[in-house]
Amino acid sequence: MLVADLMKLKNARVPTIRMSETVEMAATLLNRERIGAVVVKDACGSEGDTVVGIFSERDVVRAVAERGAAALKITVGDLMSRNMISCAMDDTVDHVRALMDSHHVRHLPVLEEHQLVGVLSIRDVLSHDVRQASAYSAHAAPPPADHALPA
């Protein structure tokens, strides 16, 4: 299955935040939208809005643990993950799973020609896996009706 197939099952709306917003604003957005990560965008000269990173609930927790309540006033740009790992619509779900595993991330922005088209979460991948397992077990041969035990 391709990322494009998973994206058809998701809400098309992708919440984003600017680098200049505070951690407090990001935490409020994460809570309000009931999501675990938000894509960070910034205006980049002639290119307009560009995806520059991702900011997750882990970033909020880490900042507060290290800096206390003062962390809420720090900008997202100062704390966001800049080594952003992303995927494309024609990537396979297996490839996405491998990226998430090898980079220890739970959210991947989906980009097409450098434009944000969505975000896949580990939940999306696991839901796909459950659907696949259910479909497989529904088509598997049923066990024999009578199991005779040897005497």
C-alpha positions in Angstrom: 0.0 0.0 0.0 1.2 3.5 -0.8 1.2 6.7 1.4 -1.3 8.1 -1.1 -3.8 5.3 -0.1 -3.4 6.1 3.6 -3.8 9.9 2.9 -7.3 9.2 1.4 -8.4 8.0 4.8 -7.3 11.1 6.6 -8.7 14.6 7.2 -7.2 16.9 4.5 -6.7 19.7 7.0 -3.1 19.9 8.3 -2.6 22.3 11.3 0.7 24.2 11.1 2.5 26.8 13.2 5.1 29.5 12.5 8.6 29.4 13.9 8.0 32.6 15.7 5.1 31.3 17.8 5.7 30.3 21.4 5.9 26.8 22.9 2.7 27.8 24.8 0.9 28.5 21.5 2.1 25.2 20.1 1.0 23.2 23.1 -2.4 24.9 22.9 -2.7 23.9 19.2 -1.6 20.3 19.9 -4.2 20.1 22.7 -7.0 21.8 20.7 -6.5 19.7 17.6 -5.8 16.5 19.6 -2.6 15.8 17.7 0.9 14.8 18.7 2.9 17.0 16.4 2.5 20.1 14.3 4.4 21.0 11.1 6.4 24.2 11.4 6.3 26.6 8.4 8.2 29.8 7.6 8.2 32.3 4.8 11.3 31.7 2.7 11.9 34.6 0.2 10.7 33.7 -3.3 9.3 30.2 -2.2 6.6 31.5 0.1 5.6 29.2 3.0 8.0 26.4 3.4 8.0 23.4 5.7 11.0 23.9 8.0 10.5 21.4 10.8 8.2 19.6 13.1 7.3 20.3 16.7 5.9 17.5 18.8 4.5 16.9 22.2 7.9 15.4 23.1 9.5 18.8 22.4 7.0 20.5 24.8 7.7 18.0 27.5 11.5 18.1 27.0 11.5 21.9 27.1 9.4 22.1 30.3 11.5 19.4 32.0 14.7 21.3 31.2 13.6 24.9 31.7 10.4 24.9 33.7 7.5 27.3 33.0 9.9 29.7 31.2 10.0 27.2 28.3 6.4 28.2 27.4 7.7 31.6 26.3 10.5 30.2 24.0 9.8 30.2 20.3 9.0 27.0 18.4 11.9 27.8 16.1 14.3 27.5 19.0 13.2 24.1 20.0 11.7 22.3 16.9 13.3 19.3 15.3 15.2 20.6 12.3 16.4 17.3 11.0 12.9 16.7 9.5 12.3 13.3 8.0 9.5 13.2 5.5 7.9 10.9 3.0 6.2 11.2 -0.4 2.8 10.1 -1.7 4.4 7.3 -3.8 6.4 5.8 -0.8 5.1 2.5 0.6 3.8 2.0 4.1 6.7 -0.4 4.7 9.1 2.5 3.8 7.3 4.9 6.2 7.4 2.3 9.0 11.1 1.8 8.4 11.7 5.6 8.5 9.8 6.0 11.7 11.6 3.1 13.3 15.2 4.1 12.2 14.7 7.8 13.1 12.7 7.2 16.3 9.8 9.5 15.1 6.1 9.1 15.3 5.0 11.7 12.7 6.1 12.2 9.1 5.1 15.2 7.0 4.0 14.0 3.5 5.5 16.3 0.8 4.9 16.5 -2.9 7.2 18.7 -4.9 8.2 20.4 -1.6 4.6 21.2 -0.7 3.0 19.8 2.4 0.0 17.5 1.6 -0.4 15.9 5.0 1.1 14.2 8.0 1.2 10.5 8.8 1.4 9.3 12.3 2.4 6.0 13.8 -1.3 5.5 14.6 -2.1 5.7 10.8 0.6 3.0 10.1 -0.6 0.8 13.0 -4.3 1.1 11.8 -3.2 0.0 8.4 -1.4 -3.0 9.9 -4.5 -4.0 11.8 -6.7 -3.7 8.7 -4.2 -5.8 6.8 -4.1 -8.4 9.5 -7.9 -8.5 9.7 -8.2 -8.9 5.9 -5.6 -11.7 5.9 -7.3 -13.6 8.7 -10.7 -13.3 7.0 -9.3 -15.0 3.9 -7.2 -17.6 5.7 -8.4 -21.2 5.6 -10.5 -22.1 8.7 -9.1 -24.7 11.0 -10.3 -28.3 10.7 -13.7 -28.8 12.4 -12.6 -31.9 14.3 -9.2 -32.4 15.8 -8.7 -36.1 16.6 -6.2 -36.6 19.3 -3.9 -39.6 19.0 -4.7 -42.5 21.2 
